[in-house]
Amino acid sequence: MTHRITCSVVASDLKDAAAAISFALDYLQPHEPFEFLNEWREGKDLSPWIEAWEQDQEEARRMTHPEWMSS
């Protein structure tokens, strides 16, 4: 993952092909873009992808916080 999104993403943001492709390439794990883009092409709800990505971002923030301790 090469970038960090600083504002929230909603499924309607990904209606545009370029936006969906950018999201897939920039923010998903290497094995995920194929499935994500197939779901985008089929017109499926992309909210679960966004929610999973946001959870990953929150976990990364939590783990890099100075007070975080591994259990």
C-alpha positions as CSV (number, residue, x, y, z in Angstrom):
1,M,0.0,0.0,0.0
2,T,1.6,3.2,-1.1
3,H,-0.8,5.9,0.1
4,R,-2.9,6.8,3.1
5,I,-6.4,8.2,2.7
6,T,-7.0,10.9,5.1
7,C,-10.7,11.3,4.5
8,S,-13.4,8.7,4.5
9,V,-14.3,6.8,1.4
10,V,-17.9,5.9,0.5
11,A,-19.0,3.4,-2.1
12,S,-20.4,6.2,-4.4
13,D,-16.8,7.5,-4.6
14,L,-15.9,4.3,-6.5
15,K,-18.5,4.5,-9.2
16,D,-16.0,5.9,-11.6
17,A,-13.7,3.3,-13.2
18,A,-10.5,5.3,-12.6
19,A,-11.4,5.8,-8.9
20,A,-12.2,2.1,-8.5
21,I,-9.0,1.0,-10.1
22,S,-6.9,3.5,-8.1
23,F,-8.5,2.3,-4.9
24,A,-7.9,-1.4,-5.8
25,L,-4.2,-0.8,-6.8
26,D,-3.3,1.7,-4.1
27,Y,-5.1,0.4,-1.0
28,L,-5.9,-3.3,-1.3
29,Q,-3.7,-6.2,-0.6
30,P,-2.0,-7.7,-3.7
31,H,-4.4,-10.7,-3.9
32,E,-7.6,-8.5,-3.6
33,P,-7.9,-6.3,-6.7
34,F,-9.1,-9.0,-9.0
35,E,-12.1,-9.9,-6.8
36,F,-12.8,-6.2,-5.9
37,L,-12.8,-5.1,-9.6
38,N,-15.0,-8.1,-10.6
39,E,-17.5,-7.0,-7.9
40,W,-17.3,-3.4,-9.1
41,R,-17.9,-4.5,-12.7
42,E,-21.0,-6.5,-11.6
43,G,-22.3,-3.5,-9.8
44,K,-22.1,-5.0,-6.3
45,D,-22.0,-3.0,-3.1
46,L,-18.4,-2.1,-2.4
47,S,-19.1,-1.0,1.1
48,P,-17.7,-4.2,2.7
49,W,-14.4,-3.6,0.9
50,I,-14.3,0.0,2.3
51,E,-15.2,-1.1,5.8
52,A,-12.5,-3.8,5.8
53,W,-9.9,-1.3,4.6
54,E,-11.0,1.2,7.2
55,Q,-10.7,-1.5,9.9
56,D,-7.2,-2.3,8.7
57,Q,-6.2,1.4,8.8
58,E,-7.6,1.7,12.4
59,E,-5.6,-1.4,13.4
60,A,-2.5,0.0,11.9
61,R,-3.0,3.3,13.7
62,R,-3.6,1.5,17.0
63,M,-0.5,-0.7,16.5
64,T,1.8,2.3,15.7
65,H,0.5,4.3,18.7
66,P,3.3,4.8,21.2
67,E,1.2,3.4,24.0
68,W,0.3,0.2,22.1
69,M,1.5,-3.0,23.7
70,S,1.3,-6.4,22.1
71,S,-0.8,-8.9,24.1
